[in-house]
Amino acid sequence: MLSKAKIRLIRSLEQKKYRDRHRLFVAEGEKTVHEMLLSSLTVECVLAKKTWLEQIPVNVLAKSKEISEINDKELSQISFLKTPNHVMALVRIPQYPFDMTELSGDLSLYLDHVQDPGNVGTIIRLADWFGIRHVLCSEGCADPFNPKTVQSTMGSVIRVKTHPIDETFFRELEKHQPDFPVYGTFLNGESIYSAPLSAKAVIVMGNESKGISKEVAQFVSRRLMIPSYPPAGEPTSESLNVATAAAIVCAEFRR
């Protein structure tokens, strides 16, 4: 039976200040929790229904420091999902040392005030798909370890390193790598389908409604645009969802 203290702890992890205080985040769902157990992350606790626990190998479950069997009612009390799954885990938030030289060898993404947890999670999942191992999150971004963000990553938060960062990053980048390309998407940039794209770069994705901020835009050396193709004379949407735009951009860079 779950204690009231455990329930309070889990529910508190919906808020960033408590995630920061306890250095824990919540992972839900059979696939996600299974991946957590197989990863290098520290799983502090698994809370699951008996049917799920019975099908997981003992050596995999042993990765968790604590295992609690719970019922449907208890799961509904702690779940952040509209329809609770069979299992939840409390996982230690990883802390990755930030090394500027790691970014210079490949593509990385910089999220400039992307505030929707679902968008941030989807972009982390996209980064994983396209082999991008670093996602830099500006102040004002949704927390990568928000329950909704973690759910949207579908386990990719295990493999993609996320770093809280600010605009001083670009000054440091200019200092250490003065010619390192920084790309950003704008409404007045060069078409991404014809622009030369580097295999090593930082790609900036902007806020859902405001785009890339002025503070960050000054560091963008190569402006890109994703052109629209409405039928002649017909209107089209004003912009793309930032996660959709990120998918197009990442695909073009890898192509």
C-alpha positions as CSV (number, residue, x, y, z in Angstrom):
1,M,0.0,0.0,0.0
2,L,1.3,3.4,-0.9
3,S,1.9,5.8,2.0
4,K,0.5,9.3,1.9
5,A,4.1,10.6,2.0
6,K,5.0,8.7,-1.2
7,I,1.8,10.0,-2.9
8,R,2.6,13.6,-1.9
9,L,6.2,13.1,-3.2
10,I,5.1,11.8,-6.6
11,R,2.4,14.4,-7.1
12,S,4.8,17.2,-6.2
13,L,7.1,16.1,-9.1
14,E,4.7,17.7,-11.5
15,Q,6.3,21.0,-10.4
16,K,9.8,21.9,-11.4
17,K,10.9,23.3,-8.0
18,Y,10.2,19.9,-6.4
19,R,11.9,18.0,-9.3
20,D,14.9,20.2,-8.7
21,R,14.7,19.7,-4.9
22,H,14.5,15.9,-5.0
23,R,16.5,15.5,-8.3
24,L,13.8,13.1,-9.5
25,F,11.4,12.8,-12.5
26,V,8.4,10.6,-13.3
27,A,8.4,8.1,-16.2
28,E,5.1,6.3,-17.1
29,G,4.2,3.5,-19.4
30,E,5.4,0.0,-20.0
31,K,7.9,0.8,-22.8
32,T,9.3,3.9,-21.2
33,V,9.9,2.4,-17.8
34,H,11.4,-0.8,-19.4
35,E,13.8,1.4,-21.3
36,M,14.7,3.3,-18.1
37,L,15.5,0.0,-16.4
38,L,17.8,-1.0,-19.2
39,S,19.5,2.4,-19.4
40,S,22.4,4.0,-17.4
41,L,20.0,6.2,-15.5
42,T,19.4,5.6,-11.8
43,V,15.9,4.2,-11.2
44,E,15.0,4.9,-7.6
45,C,11.5,3.3,-7.5
46,V,9.2,1.2,-9.7
47,L,5.5,1.3,-8.9
48,A,3.6,-1.2,-11.0
49,K,0.6,-3.6,-11.2
50,K,1.2,-7.2,-10.4
51,T,0.6,-8.3,-14.0
52,W,3.4,-6.0,-15.3
53,L,5.9,-7.1,-12.6
54,E,5.4,-10.7,-13.4
55,Q,6.4,-10.3,-17.0
56,I,9.6,-8.4,-16.4
57,P,12.8,-10.5,-15.9
58,V,14.1,-10.4,-12.3
59,N,17.5,-9.1,-13.4
60,V,15.9,-6.1,-15.1
61,L,13.7,-5.3,-12.1
62,A,16.8,-5.5,-9.9
63,K,18.0,-2.2,-11.5
64,S,15.4,-0.4,-9.4
65,K,16.4,0.4,-5.8
66,E,12.8,-0.1,-4.7
67,I,9.8,-2.0,-6.2
68,S,6.2,-1.5,-5.1
69,E,3.2,-3.5,-6.3
70,I,0.2,-1.2,-6.6
71,N,-3.4,-1.6,-7.7
72,D,-5.6,0.4,-10.2
73,K,-6.9,2.8,-7.5
74,E,-3.4,3.6,-6.3
75,L,-2.1,4.1,-9.8
76,S,-4.9,6.5,-10.6
77,Q,-3.9,8.6,-7.5
78,I,-0.4,9.1,-8.7
79,S,-0.6,9.0,-12.5
80,F,-0.2,12.1,-14.6
81,L,-1.9,10.4,-17.6
82,K,-5.6,10.7,-18.5
83,T,-5.7,7.0,-18.7
84,P,-3.2,5.5,-16.3
85,N,-0.9,2.8,-17.6
86,H,0.4,-0.3,-15.7
87,V,3.6,1.2,-14.3
88,M,5.4,4.3,-13.1
89,A,9.0,4.9,-12.1
90,L,10.8,7.6,-10.2
91,V,14.2,8.2,-11.9
92,R,17.2,10.3,-10.9
93,I,17.6,13.4,-13.1
94,P,20.9,13.0,-14.9
95,Q,23.4,15.8,-14.8
96,Y,25.6,16.0,-17.9
97,P,28.8,18.1,-17.8
98,F,28.6,20.7,-20.6
99,D,31.5,20.4,-22.9
100,M,31.6,22.9,-25.8
101,T,34.0,20.7,-27.8
102,E,31.4,17.9,-27.9
103,L,29.1,20.2,-29.9
104,S,31.7,21.0,-32.5
105,G,31.7,17.5,-34.0
106,D,28.1,17.2,-35.1
107,L,24.6,18.8,-35.2
108,S,23.0,20.1,-32.0
109,L,19.6,21.8,-31.4
110,Y,19.1,25.0,-29.4
111,L,15.5,25.6,-28.2
112,D,14.8,29.3,-27.8
113,H,11.9,29.7,-25.3
114,V,10.0,26.7,-26.6
115,Q,7.4,26.6,-23.9
116,D,5.1,23.7,-24.7
117,P,6.2,20.4,-22.9
118,G,4.7,18.3,-25.7
119,N,6.8,20.3,-28.3
120,V,10.0,20.0,-26.3
121,G,9.4,16.2,-25.8
122,T,8.7,15.7,-29.5
123,I,11.8,17.6,-30.5
124,I,13.9,15.5,-28.2
125,R,12.4,12.4,-29.8
126,L,13.2,13.8,-33.2
127,A,16.8,14.5,-32.1
128,D,17.1,10.9,-31.1
129,W,15.7,9.7,-34.5
130,F,18.2,11.8,-36.4
131,G,21.2,11.0,-34.2
132,I,21.5,14.4,-32.6
133,R,22.8,13.8,-29.1
134,H,22.6,17.4,-27.6
135,V,19.5,19.6,-27.1
136,L,20.2,23.0,-25.5
137,C,17.3,24.5,-23.7
138,S,17.2,28.3,-23.1
139,E,15.7,29.9,-20.0
140,G,12.0,29.9,-20.4
141,C,11.9,26.5,-22.2
142,A,9.6,23.7,-20.9
143,D,11.6,21.5,-18.6
144,P,12.8,18.3,-20.3
145,F,11.9,16.3,-17.2
146,N,8.3,17.6,-16.9
147,P,6.0,14.5,-16.9
148,K,4.4,15.6,-20.1
149,T,7.7,16.2,-21.8
150,V,9.1,12.8,-20.7
151,Q,6.0,11.2,-22.0
152,S,6.3,12.9,-25.4
153,T,9.9,11.8,-25.7
154,M,8.8,8.1,-25.7
155,G,12.1,7.1,-24.0
156,S,14.4,9.4,-26.0
157,V,15.2,11.5,-23.0
158,I,17.5,8.5,-22.0
159,R,19.7,8.9,-25.1
160,V,19.6,12.6,-25.8
161,K,21.5,14.9,-23.4
162,T,19.6,18.1,-22.5
163,H,21.4,21.1,-21.2
164,P,19.9,24.3,-19.6
165,I,21.7,27.2,-21.3
166,D,21.5,30.9,-21.8
167,E,22.6,33.4,-24.5
168,T,26.1,33.5,-23.1
169,F,26.5,30.2,-24.8
170,F,26.7,31.9,-28.2
171,R,29.4,34.3,-27.0
172,E,31.4,31.3,-25.7
173,L,30.8,29.5,-29.0
174,E,32.1,32.6,-31.0
175,K,35.2,32.7,-28.7
176,H,36.1,29.0,-29.1
177,Q,34.7,28.4,-32.6
178,P,34.5,31.8,-34.4
179,D,33.4,30.3,-37.7
180,F,31.1,27.6,-36.4
181,P,27.7,27.9,-38.3
182,V,24.6,28.8,-36.3
183,Y,21.4,28.2,-38.4
184,G,17.9,29.6,-37.5
185,T,14.5,29.4,-39.1
186,F,12.9,32.7,-40.1
187,L,10.1,33.9,-42.5
188,N,12.7,35.8,-44.6
189,G,15.5,33.3,-44.8
190,E,16.9,31.3,-47.7
191,S,14.9,28.2,-48.7
192,I,16.2,25.2,-46.8
193,Y,15.7,23.1,-49.9
194,S,18.4,25.1,-51.8
195,A,20.7,26.5,-49.1
196,P,24.0,24.8,-48.4
197,L,23.8,23.0,-45.1
198,S,26.7,22.1,-42.9
199,A,27.2,18.6,-41.3
200,K,28.4,20.4,-38.1
201,A,26.2,23.2,-36.7
202,V,23.9,24.5,-34.1
203,I,20.3,24.8,-35.2
204,V,18.1,27.2,-33.4
205,M,14.3,26.6,-33.1
206,G,12.3,29.5,-31.9
207,N,9.3,30.1,-29.6
208,E,5.9,28.8,-30.8
209,S,4.3,32.2,-31.4
210,K,7.3,34.7,-31.4
211,G,9.9,32.7,-33.2
212,I,13.6,33.3,-32.5
213,S,14.2,36.1,-30.0
214,K,16.2,39.2,-30.9
215,E,18.8,38.3,-28.3
216,V,19.5,35.0,-30.0
217,A,18.9,36.1,-33.6
218,Q,22.0,38.3,-33.6
219,F,24.1,35.2,-33.3
220,V,22.5,33.3,-36.2
221,S,24.9,33.4,-39.1
222,R,22.7,31.5,-41.6
223,R,19.0,32.2,-41.9
224,L,16.7,29.5,-43.3
225,M,13.1,29.4,-44.4
226,I,10.8,26.5,-44.9
227,P,8.8,27.6,-47.9
228,S,5.0,27.0,-48.2
229,Y,3.3,25.8,-51.4
230,P,-0.3,26.9,-51.4
231,P,-2.3,26.6,-54.7
232,A,-2.0,29.7,-56.8
233,G,-4.0,32.6,-55.2
234,E,-5.1,30.7,-52.2
235,P,-4.3,31.5,-48.6
236,T,-2.2,29.2,-46.3
237,S,-1.4,28.9,-42.7
238,E,0.8,31.6,-41.1
239,S,3.4,29.2,-39.6
240,L,4.3,25.7,-38.8
241,N,4.3,24.0,-35.4
242,V,7.8,24.2,-34.0
243,A,8.1,20.4,-33.6
244,T,6.9,20.0,-37.2
245,A,9.4,22.6,-38.4
246,A,12.2,20.8,-36.4
247,A,11.4,17.5,-38.2
248,I,11.7,19.1,-41.6
249,V,14.9,21.0,-40.7
250,C,16.6,17.9,-39.2
251,A,15.6,15.8,-42.2
252,E,17.1,18.3,-44.6
253,F,20.4,18.5,-42.6
254,R,20.8,14.8,-42.5
255,R,19.9,14.4,-46.2
